[in-house]
Amino acid sequence: MDIHGILNYLPHRFPFLMIDRVLECIPGEMLVGVKNVSINEPYFSGHFPQRPVMPGVLILEAMAQACGLLAFKTREQQPDEQQPDATKIFYLVGIEKAKFKRPVEPGDQLRLSVRFSRSMRGIWMFEAESYVQQILVAQAQIRCTMREI
């Protein structure tokens, strides 16, 4: 899925869209996407000017967006497909066991790998990992839920 397909599912837009391409998606199971990390990202001017590093919270956000995209693909609907007057989105409701293994720097390609674990009472649970050149850089358990806005 290219950026145009992603924009059909996720409500995020620049500068907060954190997925550039989906390489693989098996609805109900897993999704692999990429985020190309560029020095032009607005957060690099302050994090940190001497040695730019992608903030860990934005790595988590990228993984959460991948989870939301997998959830929409699993439901086989786009955010506003069922009710044109209302938009449904997935909200992040929890992060557990987040770990950061190494910094992500400009020029890196962040590979986002998420696996659907289960859904219970409207909460979707995922196992998420991020890699740069096949090296694990972050991992977390992510929970989200769908809401109408």
N, C-alpha and C positions, 0 to 999 in steps of 0.2 A: 504494500500500500504506500503510495507516495503522499506528499504533503497535502494534496488536494483531497484525497480520501480521508486523511486524518482530520482535516478541518470540518468535514461533514459529521464527525462524531464528537470531537472535543470542543467545548465552548471557549477554550483558551486561545489567546491571540498574542502576537508579539507585544512586549518582550517576554511574555510568560508561557508561551507554548514551548514545551521541553522535549518534544519528539519530532524528529525530522523525517523519519521513514520507518515503516514496519517491514521487517525482513521475513517474519514468519508469524502466522497466527492460526491456532487451532481453537475455535470457539469452545468454551467450556473447559479448556485445558491450559493453554499457554500462549504467550505472545513474546516476540523478540523485536525490539525496536532500537533505533539509534538516535543519539543526540550528538551533533557535531559541535564541539566546544570551540568557540571562536574568541579571539582577543577582543572583538567588537562587542561582546556581551556587556551590558551596562554595569553589572556588578563588579567587573574586574577593576574599574578605576579606583575602587575603595577596598577591595578584598583580594589581595593586598597590593598596593602600588609597586613595592619592591619585588614581590614574588607572587604574581596572580594565581589564585587558587579558587576553584569553583566551590561556593559555600555548600557544606554538607546538607543543609536544609533544602537546597535546590536539587541536589542529587536525589533526596527523598521525594521531592515534588515530581521529578522526572519519573521515578519509579511509580508514584501514585497515579500519574497521568497514564502510564502504560497499563496499570490495573483498571482504571476507568475505561480505557479504550477496549480492553479485553472484556470487561463486563458488558459494554454496549454491543460488542460483536457477539457475545454469548447470547444476549437477549434478542439478537437479530433485529435491532431497531436503532435508528438514529435518535439523537436527543429529543427532537420535536415531532417524530413521525406519527405517534399515536394521537396527539392532541395539538393541532397546529397553533392554537391560541396559548398553549402552555409549553414551557421547555422543561424537560427532565434532565437533570445532571447528577453525576455521582459526586458526593462530597466525601472528603477524607474524614474519617471519624476516629482513627487510631493507628498508632505506630508502636510496635513492640520490638524489642531485641535489635534495635538499630546499631550497626557497627560500621565503622569506617576504617579501611585497611591502608589506604594510601591516598595522597592528594590527586585531584583531577585538575589538569592545567590546560591553558589554551593550546589548541592543536590536537588535543586528544579526541578520540571518538568514543563516547560513552555508549556501551552496549547494555541495553536494559532487558533483563530477562525476568518475566513474571509468570507464576504458576497459580492457577485457581485452586484453592484448598477446599472451601465449602461455603455455603450460604446458610445462615440461620437467622430467622426472624428479621429478614430484610438487611442483614449485615453480610457483606461479601468479604471473604478472607483470602489473602494472597500471600505467597512467599515471593519475595523480590530480591534480585541481585543485580549489581552493576559491575561491568568489566571494562577495562581498558587494555587492549592487546592481550586478551585472554587471562588477564590478571584481575582477580576479585578486588574491587575497590570499596564496595559498600553492600550491605545486605540488611533486610528488615522484614518483619511481618507487617502487612498493611491491611487495614480494614476500611471499607467504604460503604456508603448506602445511597440509594437513589432517592431524590427528592424533586418535587415539582417547584419551579420558581415562577 
